[in-house]
Every structure is written in C-alpha cells, then in structure tokens.
C-alpha cells in the first residue's frame, strides 16, 4: 500500500481484481480537538465513539464499490 494523498491510497480492489486508487474515509482529529475545546470536553465522548467504534471504508475510484478499509503498515 502506498499513499498518494491524504485521503487516497492504492490497495487491491476485490471487484476490479487489481490494485486501484481508493478514497479512504478518515477521522478528522484536528476538527474534533477544536470541538472538544469549544464545548469544554463534552465533545470528547463523541470523538472517542467515532474514533474507536466506527469502521473505515474505502471507495474504489474505478468501480465505485465501497469496502471496509484495512490499513497495512
């Protein structure tokens, strides 16, 4: 896997049967930090929920299929 930009990665697409560029949904931690500071910590509960319990999905730019994204580092 190699990164091409902040929200794009090159991974294997099961539908296309080859490596394609895909857009990855990521948590914007900076935005959540600002919201946590503005709400005096109340937003941190929502931030923790989003960061831990939501799944990351990627969308193939070639076929448009959304699949669960597994980061391989």
C-alpha positions in Angstrom: 0.0 0.0 0.0 1.4 3.4 -0.8 -0.2 6.8 -0.1 -0.9 9.1 -3.0 -2.5 11.9 -0.9 -4.2 12.5 2.4 -7.4 10.5 1.6 -6.2 8.3 -1.3 -4.4 5.0 -1.1 -3.5 2.3 -3.6 -4.9 -1.0 -2.5 -6.3 -4.2 -4.1 -9.9 -4.0 -5.2 -11.9 -7.3 -5.0 -14.4 -6.1 -7.6 -11.8 -4.9 -10.2 -9.3 -7.7 -9.3 -6.4 -5.4 -9.4 -4.7 -2.6 -7.4 -6.6 0.7 -7.8 -6.6 4.2 -6.2 -9.2 4.4 -3.5 -10.6 7.2 -1.4 -10.5 6.5 2.4 -12.8 7.9 5.0 -10.7 9.1 7.9 -11.5 10.8 11.2 -10.5 14.5 11.3 -8.8 14.6 14.7 -7.9 18.2 14.5 -11.6 19.2 14.0 -12.6 17.0 16.9 -9.9 18.6 19.1 -11.2 22.1 18.3 -14.8 21.0 19.0 -13.7 19.4 22.3 -12.1 22.6 23.4 -15.1 24.8 22.4 -17.5 22.5 24.3 -15.3 22.2 27.3 -14.7 18.5 26.9 -18.3 17.4 26.2 -17.5 16.6 22.5 -14.7 14.2 23.6 -17.3 11.5 24.2 -18.5 11.7 20.6 -14.9 11.9 19.3 -14.0 8.7 21.2 -17.0 6.9 19.8 -16.2 7.9 16.3 -12.5 7.1 16.6 -13.0 3.6 18.1 -16.3 2.2 17.1 -16.8 3.4 13.5 -15.3 1.4 10.7 -13.1 2.9 8.0 -14.3 2.4 4.4 -12.6 3.0 1.1 -14.3 3.6 -2.2 -12.6 2.4 -5.4 -12.2 5.3 -7.9 -12.6 2.9 -10.9 -15.7 0.8 -10.0 -17.2 2.8 -7.1 -17.6 -0.2 -4.7 -17.3 0.7 -1.0 -15.4 -1.9 1.1 -14.0 -2.0 4.7 -10.5 -0.5 4.6 -7.8 -2.4 6.4 -4.7 -0.4 7.0 -1.5 -2.4 6.3 1.6 -0.6 7.6 
